[in-house]
Amino acid sequence: MNQITSALNKRRARRCEVGLEGPFLLHTELFELHRQGPKQTDLYGSDLAVTVTSATTPPFVKTAFFQFKIADQNQVRIAAHQLKESAVCSAVFERSFCLAVDPGNGTLRVEPIPKLRSAFPANDMTQTVTTAKWLHFTEWLIGWLHCTIGPWSSATDAQSIEKLLQKYAVADPELIATNWDLPRDYSPAKAWLSAKFERERG
């Protein structure tokens, strides 16, 4: 996790081809989310939240939450408590995915957390799951950006999941409405990557 977040935490402002008219710049920010639990421990909904925003009309705003796993020959170990923690907040849960990295065959595969939880045996603490039929990451990414996978957000929604992430990023409760009923020791993710495509001003 530390290697992934350190690689992401490089400020970028690159010209990117994003399939839109005119040149765009990509700006990224990485936040380590505020820890509120005792001795800096938290219930974490995910390892990493990723928000993609574009300055289009209407704006594109979408967030996904990832739990990272190391797979071995298309097999990955899933813990029941991690699935339970991702479901603490419904807005996080419905956007949550397990990303399995398999060094043996060099694959990245993705599966929705709600699907994993619904298939999890009720009394088991852990379960070994095959990833062979999970989506390849590139296939998942195209579907996610086309909004055939995962819900999108409204840029004008004062209670969007992005506003909740912003609250944890700056540790300011005033940024969010009080009716987010979440435990004090809960954090939506360990880190949040915000990636914004903005039109280049010429």
Buried (B, 14 or more C-beta within 10 A) or exposed (E): EEEBBEEBBEEEEEEBEBEBEEEBBBBBBBBBBEBBBEEEEBBBBBBBBBBBBBBEEEBBBBBBBBBBBEBBEBBBEBBBEBBEBBBBBEBBBBBBBBBBBBEEEEBBBBBBBBEBBEEBEEEEEEBEBEBEEBBEBEEBBEBBBEEEBBEEBEEEEEEBBBBBBBBBBEEEEEBBEEEEEBEEEBBBBBBBBBBBBEBEEE
